[in-house]
Amino acid sequence: MDTQTRHALKQDRFITATTSGLDWVGQNRTSVVRWSIAVVVAIAVAVTGLIVYQKRASAAEVLLGQAMDIYETPVVQPNQPAEPGQTTYPSAAARAKAAAPIFSQVASQYGLLRAGEMARYFAGMAALDLGQKSEAEADLTKAAHSHDSDLAALAKLALANLYAQTDRTSQAVEVFRDLIAHPATTVSKPEAQLQMAQMYESTQPEEARRIYAEIKDQDKDSQAAQIASQKLASLK
C-alpha cells in the first residue's frame, strides 16, 4: 500500500469518526445541552462556594485576631507603670472579660472553620479566667472534639485540670490517660504525666511518686525528668 493510499485511509477514518460524533450530538442535542449546562452550573456553584468560604474564613481570622490581641495584652498592677501608649489591663479577669465576647462570637458564627474551633478553646480559657467554670467546661468540651488534634489536646488538658479542681478525679484521670496514650505536639506524654502526678500530690502522694519516678526514668536528660526529680525530692 503506497503512502498516498494510507494517507487517504487515515483521512477517511477521521472523517467517519467526526461525522459519527456530529451525528451523535445531533441525535442527543437536548441531552448534550443539559449536560453542558449542568457542568457550567456545577463549576459556578463550586467557584461561588470557594469565594464564600474564603470570605468567611478571612472574616473569622480577623475577629479572632482582634480577640487574641486583647487576650495577649499585658496585665499590669496598679502600682506598676506601663509604657507610654501601651494598652494594659489591671487583671487577667478584666482582660478575659474584654476578649470573651469576641471569642464567643467567632465560635458561634464560624464554628466549622479552624478559626471558630480555636475561638471556642479560647472562650473556654477566658471563662476560666472569669471563674465561670460551667461555661468553661462547655466550651472546652466542644474544643476537645476538634478535628485539629493539637488544639483538641490543649482543650483536653485544660478540661482535665478543671475536673481535678472540681473534685472529679475519675474524670480527670480518664482524660489524662487519653493524653498520655495519644500525645500531641502541644501536649506531650511527659507533660500530661506531670500534671496528672501534680493532681495526686495532695490526695494520693504514693501514686504521685510512682508517676514522677516513671517520668524520671523515661529520659533522664529531659526537662520533664528534671522537674520530676525535684518533685520526688520535695515529696519525701
ZIHUVEN-V925270 format. One record per run of one state. SS is the DSSP state (H for helix, E for strand, C for the rest). FROM is the first residue (numbers start at 1). TO is the last residue. If there is no record, write none. Layout:
BEGIN
ss=SS from=FROM to=TO
ss=SS from=FROM to=TO
END
This chain:
BEGIN
ss=C from=1 to=2
ss=H from=3 to=27
ss=C from=28 to=28
ss=H from=29 to=71
ss=C from=72 to=74
ss=E from=75 to=75
ss=C from=76 to=88
ss=E from=89 to=89
ss=C from=90 to=91
ss=H from=92 to=109
ss=C from=110 to=113
ss=H from=114 to=129
ss=C from=130 to=132
ss=H from=133 to=143
ss=C from=144 to=148
ss=H from=149 to=165
ss=C from=166 to=168
ss=H from=169 to=181
ss=C from=182 to=188
ss=H from=189 to=200
ss=C from=201 to=204
ss=H from=205 to=218
ss=C from=219 to=222
ss=H from=223 to=235
ss=C from=236 to=236
END
